[in-house]
């Protein structure tokens, strides 16, 4: 039976980086994955260009039952450390928006970089490998694989969350946590589009593909200012993906479709300057034409000139456009979600090493645990930072 210092299950972002760092520190590491390629989510990420980190990473950008847990790891391996590594590999990048850093060319470059770092650390990688069972005794961990059995002093679970089962996601990490008596918090899809109830969806069907700048607010007061996209299933776009992580079934979100102007003041100004201008054409200065046409059909925008618009109708219109309360029917679920909220309870883990407090030698890193970042490179930075913290302890 082959023996390693550490076996890492999951050759995704966290697992590959942890394997590379531990290998380079002299550990004998085996990295396992059930897929035929490593880093499948990395390849899909950022529209194929991988939004690998964010210039503005801070603990407040992460959801977790324990909001403090992520602080130590994020402070010890920062976005600047990862940017430095990317630079050493000659990967050109750019900031797209809001501090989000993307490869100029392809996400494949990030996977190639991680593979090269693993090779530098002498990591043994086995793909298409299923872990049939895991057991622990005084000498460490024993893993039955499809084919053979391996053992290790330490076991790192980097198998990710449940989002996108088509990319190899499984509940493996949660099952291992439960096997060893660790608490797993309920999971749900995050960074995911909303679906709408049929009547509202039918009213908005002509808007599919329309994108509009917005602010969106959850019932707990969390607010994002980004674009909202109408789709044939409901609502998407960065604003919606962000707020979905703060939304619970049954709750409302509030949307301002004209966040960049004081709409009432704008209408008053326009009325004073151009009283005979149509309301429709005035609103077209602030909103996409298709949205105005749709709201007209729904009777929300009267077919009048500005001087004909009475105070009550103006107030109602401003309310509709700046304080649109939507109750989503649900989300598109794990099929399209970028992340999984919840997971292995961080109270069970050391924030310094990611080791399970009551199970020596067992570690959890990346998305499998209850730490979830905003859209925009935050989740990869958590994968790198938690992996680095763990690697120091292996
Ligand atoms: P990850 O999911 O990367 O890796 C887990 C690995 O474990 C997989 O390779 C899987 O095959 C393997 N595995 C699972 N079960 C197993 C089992 N039973 N046996 C063996 N292996 C098993 N984030 C970001 O910061 N910027 C971005 O641009 C994007 N974009 C993006 C796009 C899309 C489409 C998705 C779905 C997600 C993103 N994300 C993102 C989120 C990001 O991809 C995610 O948070 C990280 O990949 C999490 O890294 P992990 O290593 O924890 O899991």
Boltz pocket constraint, residues with backbone or C-beta under 6 A from the ligand:
constraints:
  - pocket:
      binder: B
      contacts: [[A, 9], [A, 10], [A, 11], [A, 12], [A, 13], [A, 14], [A, 15], [A, 32], [A, 33], [A, 34], [A, 35], [A, 37], [A, 38], [A, 39], [A, 40], [A, 41], [A, 42], [A, 44], [A, 45], [A, 46], [A, 47], [A, 50], [A, 51], [A, 52], [A, 53], [A, 129], [A, 130], [A, 131], [A, 158], [A, 159], [A, 160], [A, 161], [A, 163], [A, 164], [A, 167], [A, 168], [A, 169], [A, 170], [A, 171], [A, 172], [A, 336], [A, 337], [A, 338], [A, 339], [A, 365], [A, 366], [A, 367], [A, 368], [A, 374], [A, 376], [A, 377], [A, 378], [A, 379], [A, 380], [A, 381], [A, 383]]
      max_distance: 6.0
